[in-house]
């Protein structure tokens, strides 16, 4: 299992619209090959800041499967205009396995 992590900085005043758009976008990602689960957490200390966590079976399921898909184009249209700056996405794997 691979954990994708991204800190999302949303343009000021756009958080409510982002949350609504993400509810739609999650329908896209949850149908992708290799997808396991996801969560989006809103920061308590900082307004307009979130963390996205997505579990994938493999890094290729995210990097190749999702990111090169037509579904990703829909994901981008729904979400990418909210970010400032654009998030850095990183991947993690357990050291306890």
C-alpha positions as CSV (number, residue, x, y, z in Angstrom):
1,X,0.0,0.0,0.0
2,X,1.2,3.5,-0.9
3,X,0.0,6.6,0.8
4,X,-0.3,9.8,-1.3
5,X,-0.1,13.0,0.7
6,X,-0.7,16.6,-0.5
7,X,-1.0,19.8,1.5
8,X,-3.7,21.9,-0.2
9,X,-3.6,25.6,0.2
10,X,-6.9,27.0,-1.1
11,X,-7.3,30.5,-2.3
12,X,-8.7,32.8,0.4
13,X,-12.4,32.7,0.6
14,X,-12.7,29.6,-1.7
15,X,-12.8,26.9,0.9
16,X,-16.6,26.4,0.8
17,X,-16.6,26.1,-3.0
18,X,-13.5,23.7,-2.8
19,X,-15.3,21.4,-0.3
20,X,-18.4,21.3,-2.5
21,X,-16.2,20.5,-5.6
22,X,-14.2,17.9,-3.7
23,X,-17.4,16.0,-2.8
24,X,-18.0,15.7,-6.6
25,X,-14.3,14.9,-7.4
26,X,-14.1,12.1,-4.9
27,X,-16.6,10.2,-7.0
28,X,-14.0,10.2,-9.7
29,X,-11.0,9.0,-7.8
30,X,-12.8,6.3,-5.9
31,X,-13.5,4.5,-9.1
32,X,-9.9,4.3,-10.2
33,X,-7.9,1.0,-10.5
34,X,-5.8,0.5,-7.4
35,X,-7.6,3.1,-5.3
36,X,-8.2,1.9,-1.7
37,X,-9.5,4.9,0.3
38,X,-9.0,8.6,0.8
39,X,-9.6,11.4,3.3
40,X,-9.4,15.2,3.3
41,X,-8.7,16.9,6.6
42,X,-9.3,20.6,7.2
43,X,-6.6,22.4,9.3
44,X,-7.8,23.8,12.6
45,X,-5.0,26.3,13.0
46,X,-4.9,27.7,9.5
47,X,-7.9,28.8,7.3
48,X,-8.0,27.5,3.8
49,X,-5.6,24.7,4.4
50,X,-6.3,21.0,4.0
51,X,-4.4,17.7,3.7
52,X,-5.3,15.1,1.2
53,X,-4.5,11.5,1.9
54,X,-5.1,8.7,-0.7
55,X,-4.2,5.1,-0.3
56,X,-3.3,3.2,-3.5
57,X,-2.3,-0.4,-4.1
58,X,0.8,0.8,-6.0
59,X,2.5,4.1,-6.9
60,X,1.9,3.2,-10.5
61,X,-1.9,3.1,-9.9
62,X,-1.6,6.8,-8.9
63,X,1.2,8.1,-11.1
64,X,0.4,6.2,-14.3
65,X,-3.1,4.9,-14.0
66,X,-4.9,7.9,-12.5
67,X,-2.7,10.8,-13.7
68,X,-2.8,9.7,-17.3
69,X,-6.5,8.9,-17.4
70,X,-9.4,10.9,-18.9
71,X,-10.9,10.9,-15.4
72,X,-7.9,12.9,-14.1
73,X,-8.8,15.6,-16.6
74,X,-12.2,15.9,-14.9
75,X,-10.5,15.9,-11.5
76,X,-8.2,18.8,-12.6
77,X,-11.2,20.9,-13.9
78,X,-13.0,20.5,-10.6
79,X,-10.1,21.2,-8.3
80,X,-6.9,22.6,-9.6
81,X,-8.1,26.2,-9.9
82,X,-8.5,26.4,-6.1
83,X,-4.9,25.8,-5.2
84,X,-2.4,28.5,-4.5
85,X,0.4,27.4,-4.6
86,X,-0.1,24.2,-6.5
87,X,0.5,21.3,-4.0
88,X,3.5,19.1,-3.9
89,X,2.4,15.5,-3.9
90,X,4.5,12.9,-2.1
91,X,4.2,9.1,-1.6
92,X,4.9,7.1,1.5
93,X,5.1,3.4,2.3
94,X,5.1,1.7,5.7
95,X,8.3,0.7,7.3
96,X,6.4,-1.6,9.7
97,X,5.4,-4.3,7.1
